[in-house]
Amino acid sequence: MCLSYHLIEDFTIVNIMRQSCSRSHFSGVAAPRQTFLVTVADSSNGATEVLAVEWATPLSVRPPLFGISISPNKHTSQMIRSAGVFTVNVPSTDILKQTVWAGTHTGRQHKDKITAAGLTSQRSGWNVNAVSIGEAVASFECKVVNEIPVGNHVLFIGEVMSVDASDELFDRQRGSWHTEKIRSILRVAYDTYTTTNRETLSLN
Ligand SMILES: Cc1cc2nc3c(=O)[nH]c(=O)nc-3n(C[C@H](O)[C@H](O)[C@H](O)COP(=O)(O)O)c2cc1C
């Protein structure tokens, strides 16, 4: 189903009653957010790492840059720092359980964390430490070009080197998802998730 958006003059403007919330609620107010699986490998010892990341965003088109915000003491941060690469994988709700597992267990206790999460590693031809998730509906590989401390997190900025996406779910002509098919994982709060549905709002 595709709902057409009416011109702005057709809307009745309604004043929303708002109340002051705790400052710490800014993150919940800025939700739901798309959740990704970030992966990296250490080819010298066969270790793989995967963690769930929702604080992530595109940053630039030319060059194509993507940022992920991770606690500096996370095992993944150390792996990304030494590998100099990371891969951003797009999970669908088909692998929600595995995604939450990756977001609640540390790679310090699982040398091959991708397998431990019940997921499959796919090696990249581009870099020995780049690895993606076979069950993801898309992934893009990034070379770390900057690392910026941001409060209690570190923003890793990666230049996108290559992108793969499902033929069935991603429209290559338009460069966008078929929203009636993909079911992205969107995090609402600590243990609450939602997903994309069939409704698309189009401006024409
Ligand atoms: C849905 C979800 C989203 C998350 N997003 C982030 C995030 O954006 N940044 C972060 O540092 N941790 C995030 N986490 C927590 C990490 O994924 C989690 O601490 C993980 O176990 C770290 O793995 P590691 O110790 O192997 O690095 C998230 C967890 C979940 C479940």
The ligand as an SDF file (V2000), in Angstrom:
LIG
                    3D

 31 33  0  0  0  0  0  0  0  0999 V2000
   19.8490   -3.0440   19.9380 C   0  0  0  0  0  0  0  0  0  0  0  0
   21.1730   -2.6760   20.5440 C   0  0  0  0  0  0  0  0  0  0  0  0
   21.8500   -1.5430   20.1100 C   0  0  0  0  0  0  0  0  0  0  0  0
   23.0840   -1.1920   20.6560 C   0  0  0  0  0  0  0  0  0  0  0  0
   23.7340   -0.0600   20.2110 N   0  0  0  0  0  0  0  0  0  0  0  0
   24.9570    0.2600   20.7180 C   0  0  0  0  0  0  0  0  0  0  0  0
   25.6580    1.4120   20.2260 C   0  0  0  0  0  0  0  0  0  0  0  0
   25.1860    2.1430   19.3390 O   0  0  0  0  0  0  0  0  0  0  0  0
   26.8870    1.6790   20.7610 N   0  0  0  0  0  0  0  0  0  0  0  0
   27.4660    0.8770   21.7390 C   0  0  0  0  0  0  0  0  0  0  0  0
   28.5810    1.1690   22.1850 O   0  0  0  0  0  0  0  0  0  0  0  0
   26.8090   -0.2280   22.2020 N   0  0  0  0  0  0  0  0  0  0  0  0
   25.5990   -0.5460   21.7060 C   0  0  0  0  0  0  0  0  0  0  0  0
   24.9390   -1.6580   22.1620 N   0  0  0  0  0  0  0  0  0  0  0  0
   25.6080   -2.5240   23.1450 C   0  0  0  0  0  0  0  0  0  0  0  0
   26.6640   -3.4610   22.5020 C   0  0  0  0  0  0  0  0  0  0  0  0
   26.1690   -4.0820   21.3280 O   0  0  0  0  0  0  0  0  0  0  0  0
   27.0480   -4.5310   23.5340 C   0  0  0  0  0  0  0  0  0  0  0  0
   27.6340   -3.8920   24.6520 O   0  0  0  0  0  0  0  0  0  0  0  0
   27.9480   -5.6460   22.9880 C   0  0  0  0  0  0  0  0  0  0  0  0
   27.8090   -6.7410   23.8490 O   0  0  0  0  0  0  0  0  0  0  0  0
   29.4070   -5.2400   22.9170 C   0  0  0  0  0  0  0  0  0  0  0  0
   30.1320   -6.3370   22.4050 O   0  0  0  0  0  0  0  0  0  0  0  0
   31.7240   -6.4480   22.5910 P   0  0  0  0  0  0  0  0  0  0  0  0
   32.0210   -6.4260   24.0870 O   0  0  0  0  0  0  0  0  0  0  0  0
   32.0570   -7.7510   21.9810 O   0  0  0  0  0  0  0  0  0  0  0  0
   32.3510   -5.2840   21.8920 O   0  0  0  0  0  0  0  0  0  0  0  0
   23.6740   -2.0020   21.6600 C   0  0  0  0  0  0  0  0  0  0  0  0
   22.9940   -3.1520   22.1180 C   0  0  0  0  0  0  0  0  0  0  0  0
   21.7630   -3.4920   21.5620 C   0  0  0  0  0  0  0  0  0  0  0  0
   21.0540   -4.7280   22.0480 C   0  0  0  0  0  0  0  0  0  0  0  0
  1  2  1  0
  2  3  1  0
  2 30  2  0
  3  4  2  0
  4  5  1  0
  4 28  1  0
  5  6  2  0
  6  7  1  0
  6 13  1  0
  7  8  2  0
  7  9  1  0
  9 10  1  0
 10 11  2  0
 10 12  1  0
 12 13  2  0
 13 14  1  0
 14 15  1  0
 14 28  1  0
 15 16  1  0
 16 17  1  0
 16 18  1  0
 18 19  1  0
 18 20  1  0
 20 21  1  0
 20 22  1  0
 22 23  1  0
 23 24  1  0
 24 25  2  0
 24 26  1  0
 24 27  1  0
 28 29  2  0
 29 30  1  0
 30 31  1  0
M  END
$$$$
